[in-house]
Amino acid sequence: MRVLLVEDDVIVAQALQEASYVVDWVENGEVSLSVLASQHCDIVLLDLGLPGKDGLEVLKTISNQENPVPLLIVTARDDVNDCIRGLDRDADD
């Protein structure tokens, strides 16, 4: 399984790599869109608080491009409105 991790926390990236996943890790929302445009990913794990382009903006762009890649939001934010906005923009969970 090829995972695109869009996260600016190195600990999360290390945990996935140690679990033997093939992880493409980017720390910037803008860069994540370039990666998705140039290679296949089986799943995207997306943080919301990112430099470059906020995770909700990345999600909106992916949704507008009608990219069918499954996308999970992984974030420390606990605001219900952030969760609702993410699901409204086609996050899978």
C-alpha positions in Angstrom: 0.0 0.0 0.0 1.4 3.4 -1.0 0.5 6.1 1.5 0.8 9.8 0.9 1.3 11.4 4.3 0.7 15.2 4.3 1.8 16.1 7.8 4.3 18.4 9.3 5.0 16.3 12.4 8.0 13.9 12.0 6.8 11.5 14.7 3.8 10.5 12.7 5.9 9.9 9.6 8.4 7.8 11.5 5.6 5.7 13.0 4.2 4.8 9.6 7.6 4.0 8.2 8.4 1.8 11.1 5.1 -0.1 10.5 6.5 -1.1 7.0 4.2 1.1 4.9 5.6 2.7 1.8 5.2 6.3 2.8 5.6 9.4 0.7 5.9 12.1 3.2 5.4 15.8 2.5 5.2 18.6 5.1 3.5 21.2 2.9 0.0 21.3 1.5 1.0 22.8 -1.8 3.6 20.1 -2.4 1.1 17.4 -1.7 -1.0 18.5 -4.7 2.1 18.2 -7.0 2.8 14.7 -5.6 -0.8 13.6 -6.2 -0.7 15.0 -9.8 2.5 13.0 -10.6 2.1 9.6 -8.9 -0.4 7.0 -7.8 -1.3 6.8 -4.1 -3.5 4.3 -2.5 -4.5 6.6 0.4 -3.9 10.1 1.6 -3.5 10.9 5.3 -4.0 14.6 5.6 -3.3 17.0 8.5 -5.3 20.2 8.6 -2.7 22.5 10.1 -0.1 22.7 7.3 2.4 25.3 6.0 2.0 26.4 2.4 -1.7 25.4 2.0 -4.1 24.5 4.8 -5.3 20.9 4.8 -8.9 22.0 4.1 -7.7 23.9 1.0 -5.8 20.8 -0.1 -8.9 18.7 0.4 -11.1 21.2 -1.6 -8.6 21.1 -4.5 -8.5 17.2 -4.5 -12.3 17.1 -4.4 -12.6 19.6 -7.3 -10.3 17.5 -9.4 -12.5 14.5 -8.7 -9.5 12.4 -7.6 -10.9 9.1 -6.3 -8.1 8.5 -3.8 -9.4 7.6 -0.3 -8.5 10.4 2.1 -8.4 10.4 5.9 -8.0 13.5 7.9 -5.5 13.1 10.8 -5.3 16.2 12.9 -5.0 17.4 16.5 -7.8 19.8 15.9 -10.9 18.9 17.8 -13.3 21.5 16.6 -16.5 19.8 15.3 -16.8 22.4 12.6 -13.4 21.4 11.1 -14.6 17.8 11.0 -17.8 18.8 9.3 -16.0 20.9 6.7 -13.6 18.0 6.0 -16.4 15.6 5.5 -18.4 18.1 3.4 -15.3 18.3 1.1 -15.3 14.6 0.5 -12.9 13.3 3.1 -13.6 9.6 3.8 -13.1 10.0 7.5 
